[in-house]
Amino acid sequence: MKVYFSRLGERLGVSLGPPEMLVKKLGYQYLQTGRSQLGISAFRFNVDQHRESANAWDSLAEGLERSGDLPEALASYRKAVAWAEAQHDPSLAAFRKHLSRLEAAQQKAPSH
């Protein structure tokens, strides 16, 4: 996907990367087929390409949560909320809900 969009950009004379939503869909496709590490890699790439996207951070957080990396998932959910607040993102309430749910689950979890 990276190569395709890079070559397309060269032909058009612009720097071009894969669209955020396309990479997000790929990441979720990987998650749904049990290839969570590939999904997380796609989400990390998306965050690298779209640092200020609350949606990209939220997707990364979900992938990390599903894989069991709860501390990093919490950090990513917090970044999603922060970016959404800064940009008055219409999905802010959903991002806050995801963060609150995981924070509550972490508080209920027995500590070892």
C-alpha positions as CSV (number, residue, x, y, z in Angstrom):
1,M,0.0,0.0,0.0
2,K,2.9,2.4,0.9
3,V,4.6,1.7,-2.4
4,Y,1.4,2.1,-4.4
5,F,0.6,5.5,-3.0
6,S,4.3,6.6,-3.2
7,R,4.4,5.8,-6.9
8,L,1.1,7.4,-7.5
9,G,2.3,10.5,-5.8
10,E,5.5,10.5,-7.9
11,R,3.4,10.4,-11.1
12,L,1.2,13.2,-9.8
13,G,4.2,15.2,-8.7
14,V,3.2,15.3,-5.0
15,S,4.0,13.5,-1.8
16,L,1.2,11.0,-1.3
17,G,0.7,8.4,1.4
18,P,-2.2,6.0,2.0
19,P,-5.4,7.7,3.1
20,E,-6.1,7.4,6.8
21,M,-9.4,5.6,6.5
22,L,-8.0,3.0,4.1
23,V,-5.2,2.2,6.5
24,K,-7.7,2.1,9.4
25,K,-9.9,-0.4,7.5
26,L,-6.8,-2.6,6.8
27,G,-5.9,-2.5,10.5
28,Y,-9.4,-3.6,11.5
29,Q,-9.4,-6.3,8.9
30,Y,-6.3,-7.7,10.4
31,L,-7.8,-7.6,13.9
32,Q,-10.9,-9.4,12.7
33,T,-8.9,-12.2,11.1
34,G,-6.9,-12.8,14.2
35,R,-3.7,-11.0,13.0
36,S,-3.6,-8.4,15.8
37,Q,0.1,-7.6,15.4
38,L,-0.4,-6.7,11.8
39,G,-3.4,-4.6,12.7
40,I,-1.4,-2.8,15.4
41,S,1.4,-2.2,12.8
42,A,-1.1,-0.7,10.4
43,F,-2.5,1.5,13.2
44,R,1.0,2.6,14.3
45,F,1.7,3.5,10.7
46,N,-1.5,5.5,10.6
47,V,-0.6,7.4,13.7
48,D,2.9,8.1,12.3
49,Q,1.3,9.5,9.1
50,H,-1.6,11.4,10.9
51,R,-0.2,12.4,14.3
52,E,-3.0,14.8,15.0
53,S,-5.8,12.4,14.2
54,A,-7.9,11.5,17.2
55,N,-9.4,8.7,15.2
56,A,-6.0,7.2,14.3
57,W,-5.0,7.2,18.0
58,D,-8.3,5.7,19.1
59,S,-7.9,2.8,16.5
60,L,-4.4,2.2,17.8
61,A,-5.7,2.1,21.3
62,E,-8.3,-0.5,20.4
63,G,-5.8,-2.7,18.7
64,L,-3.5,-2.5,21.7
65,E,-6.3,-3.2,24.1
66,R,-7.4,-6.3,22.2
67,S,-3.8,-7.5,22.2
68,G,-3.6,-7.0,26.0
69,D,-1.2,-4.0,26.1
70,L,-3.4,-2.1,28.4
71,P,-0.9,0.6,29.6
72,E,-0.1,1.6,26.0
73,A,-3.8,1.4,25.1
74,L,-4.6,3.8,27.9
75,A,-2.0,6.2,26.7
76,S,-3.3,6.1,23.1
77,Y,-6.9,6.6,24.3
78,R,-5.7,9.6,26.2
79,K,-4.0,11.0,23.1
80,A,-7.2,10.4,21.1
81,V,-9.2,12.4,23.7
82,A,-6.6,15.2,23.8
83,W,-6.6,15.6,20.1
84,A,-10.4,15.4,19.9
85,E,-10.7,18.1,22.5
86,A,-8.2,20.3,20.8
87,Q,-10.0,20.0,17.5
88,H,-13.6,19.9,18.7
89,D,-13.9,16.5,17.1
90,P,-17.6,15.4,16.8
91,S,-16.5,11.9,18.0
92,L,-15.1,13.3,21.3
93,A,-17.8,11.7,23.4
94,A,-17.1,8.2,21.9
95,F,-13.4,8.6,22.5
96,R,-14.0,9.7,26.1
97,K,-16.3,6.7,26.6
98,H,-13.6,4.3,25.3
99,L,-11.0,5.8,27.7
100,S,-13.4,5.8,30.7
101,R,-14.3,2.1,30.0
102,L,-10.7,1.0,30.0
103,E,-9.8,3.2,33.1
104,A,-12.7,1.6,35.0
105,A,-11.7,-1.9,34.0
106,Q,-8.1,-1.2,35.1
107,Q,-9.4,0.0,38.5
108,K,-11.5,-3.1,39.0
109,A,-8.7,-5.5,37.9
110,P,-6.9,-7.3,40.7
111,S,-3.3,-6.1,41.0
112,H,-0.6,-8.7,41.3
